[in-house]
Structures are given as C-alpha cells and as structure tokens.
Amino acid sequence: MKILGIDTSSKFLNIALAEDSDIIKEESFLLDRTHSSELVPKIKELLKRSRVLVKKIDAFVIGLGPGSFTGLRIGVSAVKGFGIATGKPCIGVASIDAIALNAVKDGVAIIPVIDAKREQVYAAIYCKKGGRLERKTEYLLLSVEKLMKKVKGRAVFLGDGLVLYKDKIKSLNKEAVFLEDKYWYPCAGNLIKLGLSKIKKAKKPDLAKLVPLYLYPEDCQVKKP
C-alpha cells in the first residue's frame, strides 16, 4: 500500500511517501512564503522522482496540528482535493503526536511544546513503552507555568516553543532534558506510522473528519475574509 503523508502545521512543509510503514522518501522544506504556492509542486516533484503517479497512491495522511492556522487549512484542503479526485482514503493525525514520536527514550515523560503565541503553548504529555507512544493528557493550550505544574520529575522537552521558553522550563524543572532543534518538527513519515492502523481500516475518503486541531476558542481564530 503506497501512502502519501503531508504536514503543513509548522514553518516546514514535510512530505513523505511510504510503502506501508516503510518510508520510501521523505523531504522537508523551509518555506519563506505560505504553503499554498509550494505544496502541490513539491508533492509532484517528490512523486516524479519516486516514479509514482498520484492515482497510484492508496491513501493520504495529513497532519491536523495544532499549529499555523493558515498552513493547516492549506494542507487539509489539499488532501481533501486528493480524496475527491482519487476516491482514496484520507486520514488525519495530530501533528503534535508526530513530534512526540521523534523522542526515542522509553519510560520518561515526553512533552512537545509548540509556540501558540499570546504567551501560551500547545502541548501534551506522552510516554513511550516498548517503542509505542501513549498520550497521557488531552491536547493542551496553556501557559508554560501551568504546563509545568502537570510535570513531575524527569521529562524530555522538544518543539519550537523551546526558542522562547527553554529557560523558563529549566527554572521550573531541574530534571528537564531538551532535544536539539532537528527533533522539534513533525515528520510526515511519523504521521504515516501513527495513522497506519486507521489507514488499513479505511475504505474511502471520510472528508468530514478532516478538521484541523484548533485549540483556541473559535472567536480567537483567524477569520476568513
């Protein structure tokens, strides 16, 4: 089963092509502009180099965030378009889950911290057991101070929120461990791995379920013109 994974939740556009859970090709692009003008051309380039036609893709996976409102809308809209055009299953996976999967250590709290602006972060607390990722909390939108009240003992932190909040986290938890920035962003390959069981059960596009993970109240979100 050939699967195309896409994430547009951060400043990076990440695309991966897989055969089941085996990643064939994965590419990441730092974009100076919006994802809208780059997404489809980059997908076409990756597929061309892999000698795979869009119509030969068996399923699509999109990162649902949380993250950039604009990027998420663009990514979700693109995958819905692929679903309509091909009739193939389209699955959404939380991008923050894919970030957590970047951490490899078992038996310790794993905490992605994503800058949510307004002095808040998107976060969740995870643990890995036997290589399997388990989320221990809801997806959170809160201040770092409130997040740290939920963290006891040794914990691994990653995510772009560390640019702003690493020192604050360190001051509130002396056992905090910080991963370097190459681990901070969601990989489309991780989205595929996390969504594989859902993909295998899906028979057709269920586009109504492809909704970005917006944690801000609706009245705080960017309005469409």
Backbone bond lengths (Angstrom), bond angles and torsions (degrees), N, CA, C in turn:
res aa  C-N    CA-C-N  psi(-1)  N-CA   C-N-CA  omega(-1)  CA-C   N-CA-C  phi
1 M - - - 1.467 - - 1.521 109.46 -
2 K 1.317 116.80 120.95 1.471 121.19 178.46 1.525 109.28 -90.52
3 I 1.329 115.10 130.60 1.460 121.49 -174.67 1.518 109.27 -128.45
4 L 1.318 116.16 134.81 1.462 121.48 175.59 1.523 108.56 -108.54
5 G 1.331 116.77 124.45 1.458 122.04 177.84 1.517 110.82 -111.19
6 I 1.325 116.41 142.18 1.460 122.01 -176.35 1.527 109.26 -139.24
7 D 1.319 116.46 135.78 1.466 119.93 170.96 1.519 110.20 -132.35
8 T 1.328 115.70 129.80 1.471 122.38 179.75 1.525 110.65 -128.23
9 S 1.335 117.03 22.40 1.462 120.00 -173.33 1.524 113.63 -80.95
10 S 1.337 117.48 -15.44 1.461 120.82 -176.08 1.522 110.33 -122.23
11 K 1.329 116.50 -166.79 1.458 120.35 177.84 1.523 111.82 -73.67
12 F 1.337 115.86 -8.30 1.456 120.93 177.33 1.525 110.55 -103.08
13 L 1.308 115.74 140.92 1.455 122.05 166.39 1.523 106.12 -94.84
14 N 1.315 117.06 120.72 1.459 120.87 -179.00 1.520 109.38 -120.41
15 I 1.329 115.95 129.86 1.462 122.33 -177.03 1.520 108.39 -131.46
16 A 1.331 116.93 138.77 1.462 120.60 177.48 1.524 109.95 -139.88
17 L 1.316 114.85 145.53 1.462 122.62 173.82 1.518 107.21 -117.89
18 A 1.329 116.21 131.30 1.460 120.19 -177.07 1.514 111.49 -134.19
19 E 1.317 114.56 154.33 1.465 122.50 166.84 1.513 105.31 -107.67
20 D 1.327 116.37 103.40 1.459 121.83 -168.11 1.537 108.49 55.22
21 S 1.331 118.39 -123.73 1.475 119.36 -178.44 1.523 112.60 -92.03
22 D 1.313 117.62 -1.08 1.468 121.22 179.86 1.524 110.17 -86.73
23 I 1.323 116.83 114.56 1.461 121.09 -177.47 1.531 109.21 -76.62
24 I 1.324 115.48 120.12 1.462 121.77 179.41 1.525 110.48 -82.35
25 K 1.325 115.28 -45.31 1.468 120.71 -178.24 1.522 108.53 -154.42
26 E 1.326 115.47 138.89 1.466 120.18 176.93 1.518 108.87 -141.34
27 E 1.323 115.84 133.67 1.458 120.29 -177.54 1.527 109.75 -135.72
28 S 1.333 115.29 147.19 1.453 122.01 179.91 1.519 108.96 -130.31
29 F 1.336 115.69 136.61 1.461 120.92 -176.69 1.520 109.38 -129.70
30 L 1.329 116.01 126.98 1.459 120.99 172.00 1.521 107.39 -82.40
31 L 1.317 115.98 120.59 1.456 120.03 -173.25 1.521 111.20 -105.49
32 D 1.324 115.68 132.93 1.467 121.06 176.57 1.523 111.29 -84.23
33 R 1.329 115.05 -23.69 1.457 119.90 -179.15 1.524 109.17 -113.64
34 T 1.330 116.84 -169.82 1.452 119.67 178.11 1.518 109.48 -70.76
35 H 1.327 115.06 160.67 1.463 120.36 179.00 1.534 111.91 -67.54
36 S 1.322 117.70 -20.09 1.464 121.08 -169.18 1.520 113.61 -58.08
37 S 1.328 117.62 -41.21 1.455 120.03 -176.83 1.524 112.85 -84.47
38 E 1.322 117.74 -12.34 1.451 121.93 -174.41 1.521 113.97 -106.11
39 L 1.324 117.17 -26.50 1.460 120.58 -168.08 1.529 113.20 -59.60
40 V 1.317 116.67 -60.33 1.471 119.81 -175.76 1.524 112.28 -63.94
41 P 1.352 119.99 -44.23 1.472 118.69 176.35 1.532 113.45 -58.70
42 K 1.334 117.73 -39.91 1.464 120.19 179.68 1.533 110.99 -66.71
43 I 1.319 116.43 -38.48 1.468 120.01 176.98 1.522 110.30 -63.40
44 K 1.323 116.28 -45.02 1.464 120.27 179.71 1.530 111.37 -61.45
45 E 1.337 116.58 -40.15 1.457 120.43 179.63 1.528 111.12 -64.27
46 L 1.343 116.49 -44.40 1.462 119.95 179.97 1.526 110.96 -62.79
47 L 1.320 116.70 -44.45 1.461 120.20 -179.43 1.526 111.20 -66.60
48 K 1.319 116.67 -37.98 1.468 120.10 179.16 1.517 110.65 -63.15
49 R 1.346 116.59 -44.77 1.461 119.97 179.19 1.522 111.57 -66.20
50 S 1.334 116.18 -27.86 1.462 120.71 179.21 1.524 112.14 -88.71
51 R 1.337 116.05 -4.66 1.469 122.28 -179.76 1.530 111.52 59.01
52 V 1.331 113.96 45.16 1.465 121.15 178.49 1.529 108.45 -127.66
53 L 1.314 117.48 130.78 1.460 122.19 177.09 1.526 109.79 -86.48
54 V 1.334 116.17 150.41 1.466 119.72 178.88 1.524 111.05 -55.74
55 K 1.327 116.91 -39.22 1.461 120.16 -177.70 1.533 112.31 -67.38
56 K 1.351 117.02 -12.72 1.459 120.81 177.94 1.535 112.53 -92.50
57 I 1.338 116.18 -4.17 1.462 120.13 176.16 1.526 108.34 -74.51
58 D 1.339 116.33 131.13 1.466 120.97 -176.52 1.523 113.20 -90.57
59 A 1.326 117.38 -20.74 1.468 120.47 179.65 1.517 109.47 -162.72
60 F 1.338 115.13 155.70 1.466 122.49 179.76 1.527 109.01 -123.46
61 V 1.333 116.04 140.50 1.465 121.75 177.51 1.528 108.29 -126.13
62 I 1.331 116.23 132.59 1.461 120.94 -179.47 1.524 109.85 -124.81
63 G 1.322 116.79 139.00 1.452 121.25 173.97 1.516 110.57 -74.74
64 L 1.319 116.89 129.55 1.468 122.05 -174.96 1.523 113.39 -97.26
65 G 1.343 117.04 1.19 1.453 118.82 178.26 1.528 111.70 99.60
66 P 1.334 115.91 -156.98 1.466 127.61 2.05 1.521 111.35 -70.95
67 G 1.326 114.68 162.88 1.455 120.11 -178.90 1.509 110.53 167.50
68 S 1.307 115.74 -146.14 1.458 122.26 -177.91 1.526 111.33 -61.15
69 F 1.336 116.73 120.85 1.462 120.26 179.08 1.528 110.80 -56.59
70 T 1.324 116.22 -47.82 1.462 120.85 -177.30 1.522 110.93 -64.44
71 G 1.333 116.21 -48.30 1.460 119.98 -179.89 1.513 112.50 -59.51
72 L 1.329 117.34 -42.36 1.460 121.08 -179.49 1.526 111.55 -63.83
73 R 1.314 117.02 -42.65 1.470 119.52 179.68 1.521 110.65 -62.97
74 I 1.322 116.22 -40.96 1.468 120.51 -179.48 1.522 110.46 -64.76
75 G 1.320 117.09 -46.70 1.459 120.59 -178.98 1.514 112.83 -64.14
76 V 1.328 116.61 -45.97 1.460 120.51 -179.98 1.530 110.69 -63.63
77 S 1.316 116.84 -42.09 1.466 120.51 179.10 1.528 111.40 -62.13
78 A 1.341 116.30 -40.10 1.464 120.23 179.67 1.520 110.96 -63.71
79 V 1.325 117.18 -44.79 1.465 120.19 -178.65 1.530 110.56 -68.43
80 K 1.324 117.21 -37.00 1.461 118.65 174.68 1.525 110.55 -60.57
81 G 1.330 115.86 -38.19 1.462 119.83 177.03 1.514 111.64 -62.74
82 F 1.330 117.07 -42.97 1.458 120.36 176.80 1.525 110.96 -62.28
83 G 1.331 115.98 -39.85 1.461 119.66 179.83 1.519 112.16 -64.16
84 I 1.322 116.38 -42.20 1.465 120.54 178.91 1.525 110.26 -65.59
85 A 1.335 115.91 -41.23 1.465 120.26 -176.00 1.525 113.04 -71.88
86 T 1.346 116.49 -34.42 1.467 119.60 -173.33 1.519 114.33 -106.96
87 G 1.334 117.22 -21.48 1.455 120.07 -175.61 1.518 113.39 73.38
88 K 1.323 117.10 13.31 1.467 121.35 -177.78 1.534 111.00 -92.00
89 P 1.332 117.66 156.58 1.463 121.18 -179.72 1.528 112.54 -58.65
90 C 1.335 115.59 142.27 1.459 122.86 177.40 1.530 107.59 -128.76
91 I 1.318 116.52 122.59 1.459 122.38 -173.23 1.525 109.76 -120.47
92 G 1.328 116.73 140.42 1.452 121.39 174.87 1.520 111.25 -106.76
93 V 1.324 116.56 139.69 1.471 123.18 177.44 1.522 107.49 -133.38
94 A 1.310 117.28 138.74 1.465 120.56 178.44 1.525 110.20 -62.08
95 S 1.311 116.69 126.33 1.470 121.31 179.61 1.526 111.40 -61.51
96 I 1.315 116.94 -33.47 1.467 120.16 -178.66 1.531 110.99 -65.71
97 D 1.347 117.33 -30.07 1.468 120.79 174.13 1.528 110.12 -63.44
98 A 1.345 115.45 -40.85 1.467 120.21 179.60 1.526 111.45 -65.39
99 I 1.335 117.06 -34.96 1.467 120.20 175.68 1.526 110.03 -64.70
100 A 1.328 116.67 -45.76 1.464 120.70 -179.89 1.525 111.14 -58.60
101 L 1.326 117.03 -35.28 1.462 120.74 -178.98 1.528 112.07 -67.52
102 N 1.331 117.64 -16.45 1.470 120.66 175.90 1.525 112.23 -65.65
103 A 1.325 116.19 -26.38 1.470 120.32 179.23 1.527 108.73 -80.65
104 V 1.326 116.83 133.94 1.460 119.55 -171.04 1.533 113.87 -104.94
105 K 1.313 117.85 -10.92 1.466 120.02 -172.79 1.527 111.57 -78.65
106 D 1.321 117.14 130.62 1.461 123.09 176.95 1.530 110.90 -84.55
107 G 1.333 115.35 154.97 1.451 121.74 168.73 1.510 116.11 73.12
108 V 1.320 118.54 17.16 1.462 121.93 178.22 1.524 108.32 -136.09
109 A 1.307 117.04 150.33 1.460 120.34 179.05 1.531 110.19 -63.47
110 I 1.335 115.94 133.85 1.468 123.14 177.30 1.515 107.20 -116.43
111 I 1.330 116.56 124.81 1.467 119.53 -172.03 1.528 110.34 -131.95
112 P 1.330 117.80 100.51 1.468 120.25 170.02 1.525 109.43 -70.69
113 V 1.313 115.63 137.25 1.464 122.11 179.55 1.532 107.23 -127.84
114 I 1.320 116.35 111.88 1.467 121.95 -175.89 1.520 108.86 -112.96
115 D 1.311 116.45 130.97 1.462 120.62 179.38 1.523 109.88 -62.80
116 A 1.327 116.87 120.47 1.460 122.54 179.58 1.524 112.07 -107.79
117 K 1.345 116.45 10.06 1.470 122.16 -176.84 1.529 109.72 65.82
118 R 1.312 116.62 178.94 1.462 122.94 176.17 1.534 112.12 53.06
119 E 1.347 116.14 32.99 1.461 122.94 177.52 1.531 112.28 60.54
120 Q 1.331 115.79 31.56 1.456 121.53 177.40 1.527 109.69 -130.30
121 V 1.339 114.81 164.66 1.463 120.47 177.62 1.524 109.40 -131.55
122 Y 1.324 115.22 153.07 1.454 121.79 164.54 1.522 106.14 -88.40
123 A 1.314 117.28 137.84 1.461 119.53 -178.18 1.523 109.77 -158.04
124 A 1.315 115.15 167.89 1.462 123.94 169.31 1.518 106.16 -162.19
125 I 1.305 116.34 158.44 1.456 121.36 -179.67 1.524 108.79 -110.98
126 Y 1.341 114.97 128.78 1.462 121.92 -176.49 1.524 109.73 -125.85
127 C 1.328 115.12 167.37 1.445 122.11 170.22 1.521 107.96 -144.51
128 K 1.314 116.95 145.11 1.458 121.82 175.07 1.523 109.44 -106.26
129 K 1.334 115.79 131.76 1.453 121.09 175.89 1.517 107.75 -131.49
130 G 1.336 116.40 117.71 1.449 119.85 -177.53 1.509 112.82 61.25
131 G 1.340 115.92 30.53 1.455 120.75 -179.35 1.513 114.33 82.39
132 R 1.324 117.34 -3.59 1.464 121.70 -179.70 1.526 110.40 -95.49
133 L 1.320 116.11 130.56 1.464 121.35 -176.62 1.521 110.53 -86.60
134 E 1.323 116.49 131.00 1.461 122.37 176.89 1.523 109.63 -125.06
135 R 1.317 116.35 128.35 1.464 120.25 176.84 1.518 108.85 -90.27
136 K 1.347 115.98 128.46 1.453 121.76 -174.01 1.532 113.37 -100.27
137 T 1.325 117.47 -12.68 1.467 121.22 -179.46 1.519 109.92 -131.15
138 E 1.306 115.40 172.70 1.452 120.64 168.07 1.527 108.49 -70.43
139 Y 1.329 116.56 168.84 1.459 119.97 170.04 1.527 107.06 -72.02
140 L 1.315 116.26 131.58 1.462 121.28 -168.61 1.525 112.23 -115.23
141 L 1.313 115.50 145.94 1.459 124.04 168.51 1.519 105.85 -128.78
142 L 1.324 116.52 111.54 1.458 119.53 -172.73 1.529 110.45 -165.89
143 S 1.307 115.90 172.88 1.462 120.27 176.16 1.526 109.56 -76.23
144 V 1.331 116.63 159.51 1.460 120.13 177.61 1.526 110.61 -61.89
145 E 1.325 117.00 -37.83 1.467 120.07 179.64 1.531 110.96 -59.39
146 K 1.330 116.83 -43.21 1.470 120.04 179.37 1.528 111.14 -70.08
147 L 1.330 116.32 -36.75 1.464 119.65 177.19 1.519 110.72 -60.53
148 M 1.320 116.64 -45.67 1.459 120.37 -174.60 1.529 112.74 -67.33
149 K 1.313 117.12 -20.24 1.466 119.87 175.01 1.524 111.36 -69.82
150 K 1.335 116.72 -18.29 1.460 121.93 178.99 1.531 112.72 -91.75
151 V 1.338 116.85 -5.87 1.462 121.83 -173.55 1.527 109.76 -106.82
152 K 1.311 116.14 123.96 1.463 121.62 178.64 1.532 109.46 -119.29
153 G 1.309 116.71 126.18 1.455 120.70 174.66 1.520 114.14 75.80
154 R 1.324 115.48 -157.72 1.456 122.98 -174.22 1.522 110.92 -64.43
155 A 1.328 115.99 134.78 1.457 121.21 -179.40 1.525 109.53 -151.62
156 V 1.325 115.20 147.97 1.460 122.09 178.09 1.523 108.37 -103.42
157 F 1.325 116.94 127.17 1.457 122.41 -179.17 1.527 110.05 -113.27
158 L 1.324 116.09 142.43 1.460 122.28 176.16 1.518 108.20 -154.34
159 G 1.331 116.44 161.70 1.454 120.50 -178.92 1.519 112.21 121.11
160 D 1.332 115.81 158.49 1.465 119.62 -174.07 1.521 113.53 -69.54
161 G 1.332 117.71 -11.98 1.454 120.15 175.23 1.518 112.82 -65.29
162 L 1.336 116.48 -16.62 1.467 119.57 179.26 1.515 112.17 -67.81
163 V 1.319 117.14 -22.79 1.470 119.21 176.82 1.524 110.00 -56.90
164 L 1.318 115.88 -40.35 1.457 121.13 -177.52 1.532 113.78 -94.48
165 Y 1.334 116.85 -31.84 1.452 119.20 -164.44 1.531 115.29 -119.69
166 K 1.319 118.58 7.54 1.456 120.17 -178.39 1.529 111.39 -59.31
167 D 1.311 117.23 -47.33 1.468 120.28 -178.46 1.523 111.54 -63.10
168 K 1.317 116.52 -39.73 1.460 120.60 178.73 1.522 110.50 -64.06
169 I 1.326 116.77 -44.66 1.465 120.69 178.51 1.523 110.48 -61.45
170 K 1.328 116.17 -44.07 1.465 121.32 -179.46 1.533 110.63 -61.14
171 S 1.337 116.48 -37.90 1.462 119.59 -179.27 1.529 112.32 -70.50
172 L 1.336 116.14 -23.97 1.466 121.05 -177.32 1.521 113.40 -97.91
173 N 1.342 116.41 -13.69 1.465 120.13 178.53 1.527 109.01 -146.97
174 K 1.306 116.23 104.27 1.470 121.33 -176.18 1.528 111.95 -70.22
175 E 1.340 117.34 -14.60 1.462 120.99 -179.74 1.530 112.27 -97.93
176 A 1.312 116.94 8.03 1.466 120.26 -178.44 1.525 111.10 -66.60
177 V 1.330 115.47 138.71 1.464 123.29 175.20 1.526 107.22 -117.61
178 F 1.335 116.92 136.36 1.464 120.80 -175.47 1.529 110.56 -117.97
179 L 1.321 116.26 126.94 1.462 120.40 176.51 1.522 109.90 -83.87
180 E 1.326 116.15 150.12 1.463 120.33 -179.38 1.524 111.20 -71.14
181 D 1.334 116.31 167.19 1.452 120.55 -166.58 1.526 114.98 -66.52
182 K 1.318 119.01 -17.42 1.469 119.25 178.24 1.534 111.69 -67.50
183 Y 1.329 117.41 -12.98 1.464 122.02 178.68 1.529 113.03 -100.99
184 W 1.300 117.61 2.79 1.464 120.47 -168.82 1.528 114.95 -81.53
185 Y 1.304 118.89 -16.01 1.466 120.53 -168.69 1.522 111.68 -118.76
186 P 1.328 117.26 152.69 1.466 119.99 -177.22 1.522 112.29 -70.76
187 C 1.324 115.79 134.16 1.463 122.26 175.32 1.532 108.74 -96.92
188 A 1.320 116.23 134.42 1.462 119.94 179.19 1.525 110.92 -63.23
189 G 1.336 116.45 -30.38 1.462 119.44 176.12 1.518 111.87 -61.59
190 N 1.333 116.74 -38.39 1.466 120.46 176.29 1.524 111.46 -66.12
191 L 1.329 117.15 -37.33 1.465 119.82 176.70 1.521 110.38 -58.72
192 I 1.332 115.73 -43.12 1.465 120.05 179.87 1.523 110.51 -63.06
193 K 1.331 117.41 -46.31 1.460 120.80 -179.34 1.527 111.11 -61.16
194 L 1.335 116.67 -41.61 1.457 120.71 -178.89 1.525 112.38 -70.94
195 G 1.320 116.87 -30.24 1.463 120.50 -176.63 1.509 114.74 -96.17
196 L 1.340 117.46 1.50 1.463 120.37 -170.42 1.524 113.15 -60.69
197 S 1.319 117.33 -41.85 1.466 119.06 -178.70 1.525 111.07 -64.93
198 K 1.328 116.95 -38.24 1.468 120.46 176.70 1.518 110.87 -68.08
199 I 1.326 116.23 -38.15 1.460 120.47 -179.91 1.524 110.73 -60.88
200 K 1.319 116.38 -43.49 1.468 120.64 -176.66 1.525 112.43 -66.95
201 K 1.347 116.18 -24.48 1.467 119.91 178.87 1.522 112.35 -87.84
202 A 1.330 116.60 -20.99 1.466 120.56 -175.33 1.525 110.56 -75.42
203 K 1.319 116.04 142.59 1.454 121.51 -179.52 1.527 112.51 -114.00
204 K 1.336 116.13 -22.49 1.457 119.88 -177.48 1.523 109.04 -156.25
205 P 1.328 117.45 168.23 1.472 119.16 178.64 1.528 110.63 -64.42
206 D 1.320 117.28 130.28 1.461 121.47 171.67 1.516 106.31 -114.90
207 L 1.328 114.59 76.45 1.459 120.84 -167.65 1.524 113.01 -68.23
208 A 1.327 117.25 -23.30 1.463 119.90 -179.71 1.528 111.58 -64.67
209 K 1.329 116.72 -24.22 1.467 120.40 -179.20 1.526 113.06 -84.97
210 L 1.329 116.94 -8.46 1.460 120.36 179.75 1.519 109.29 -84.88
211 V 1.311 115.32 86.65 1.460 122.18 -177.37 1.532 108.36 -127.06
212 P 1.339 118.54 125.82 1.469 119.67 178.78 1.518 112.29 -56.11
213 L 1.314 115.41 147.79 1.460 122.14 -179.94 1.524 108.36 -84.66
214 Y 1.329 115.35 88.89 1.458 121.75 178.67 1.525 108.19 -95.50
215 L 1.308 117.88 118.29 1.462 120.84 -179.19 1.526 112.49 -96.34
216 Y 1.330 116.71 -19.89 1.459 118.85 175.31 1.528 109.54 -70.80
217 P 1.334 117.96 146.78 1.467 119.88 173.34 1.512 110.46 -55.55
218 E 1.324 115.46 150.61 1.462 120.66 -175.70 1.527 113.33 -55.23
219 D 1.321 116.85 -35.13 1.457 119.08 -177.23 1.530 112.79 -74.50
220 C 1.350 117.07 -6.96 1.470 120.93 177.17 1.521 112.52 -100.82
221 Q 1.323 117.23 -5.72 1.451 120.05 -176.02 1.512 110.92 -81.68
222 V 1.320 114.48 158.97 1.467 120.56 178.65 1.514 108.93 -67.30
223 K 1.308 116.53 127.77 1.459 120.46 -178.95 1.509 110.99 -86.60
224 K 1.318 115.09 145.51 1.450 119.45 173.31 1.524 109.96 -73.61
225 P 1.321 118.67 143.07 1.463 119.75 -179.62 1.530 110.80 -68.73
